[in-house]
Amino acid sequence: MSLKLMTILIQKMSNIKKTWELQASSGRNGVIRERVDNIPALNCYVGTISVSQAKLFLMELDNSIQVHANYLKRFVGVEIQILPLEFNKKELVIILLENELSEIFIYFIEDIIVALKDISNQEDALLAITQKVNYWKKLFSKFTGDLLTPQQQRGLYGELYFLNLLLENFNADRMVISGWQAPNGANQDFYYSGTAIEVKTSKSNNPSIKISNEFQLDVTGLSNLYLAFYKLNEYPGTQNSLAEIISNIRNRISTDKELVNVFNDKLESLGITTETESEYNNQSFIIRDEKYYLITPEFPKITRETIDKAIFGVSYEIVPIECVDYEQTLNTIISEITNGNI
């Protein structure tokens, strides 16, 4: 980053910081937002979710604008989503998930604002944002010391465990890896021709399934949505570690060098680089139970359609024992993916 640009960001930082502080202390409910006047040709906002105090940057888009999966990156402390609006509109939302990263998040958003100030085309704006995301995600990783939290490691192990199951059941490595959408910030972790799978993990003896937002179990636009839930134990050791399962998957696809690079890029989006991978070789994860559920209209869940439109960023927990009627087998999911011609 140039010295001139850094000077601009520092000068502007106090303004956006003050806006977020005022929103957080306003006492209002729901999503509090203020338009960014420095981007006159686009409808952009900075906002705060009142309940969680999460900071947001939002850009309004026409429904006709295609948002490529590469634009929806998820990296350490930050998630990017597309949310529907009324009147044939939608929003690109950049959400700060970890409040301790507020200072660097402010610089990140200010850099985006500077990049968008002279742009009037929504597609050009998306391209500019993804360029900034690709740059700043590396800075976020360095700022946080590059290591995932224990909860993030557990969640990623669950995703890679399911990914490995798919690689074992299909002779279509490229399609399987491509369908792993969690690194792109999608609402569900895997997507294959209309069938989506969300993966959750827990190490508790009395586990609950923690749902992060009102879109994770939303079946809108999907043929089928499944929930994979893994209960696991954790022990010190190198067997069944996060580093080992990464290595196993990489070895399985090793004959396709381009695919290995795609896999490595997805890991980097989640905060694991080849330089830090060895740091994840001291914790063993043992899957002690696995359940798969079909998300039907009756399945216990909170979705966008079931709550007031003023409410945003809903997280909740589901008791697995109450979901027995919705259990499916892994083979059923494999069959559905197969029928979608993976």
Protein Blocks (a to p, Z undefined) as FASTA:
>chain_A
ZZklmmmmmmmmmmmmmmmmmmmmnopghjdddddfklmmbccdddddfklopacddddd
dfklccdfklmccdehiacdddddehhiacdddddfblklmmmmmmmmmmmmmmmmmpcb
fklmmmmmmmmmmmmmmmmmmmnoopacfklmmmmmmmmmmmmmmmmmpccfklmmmmmm
klnopabfbdcehiacdddddfbfbdcdddfbfklmccghiabdcdddddddddedjehp
fklmmmmmmmmmmmmmmlmmmmmmmmmmnopafklmmmmmmbccddfbdcdddddfklgc
ddfklpcfkbghiacdddfklmmmmgccfklmmmmmmmnoZZ
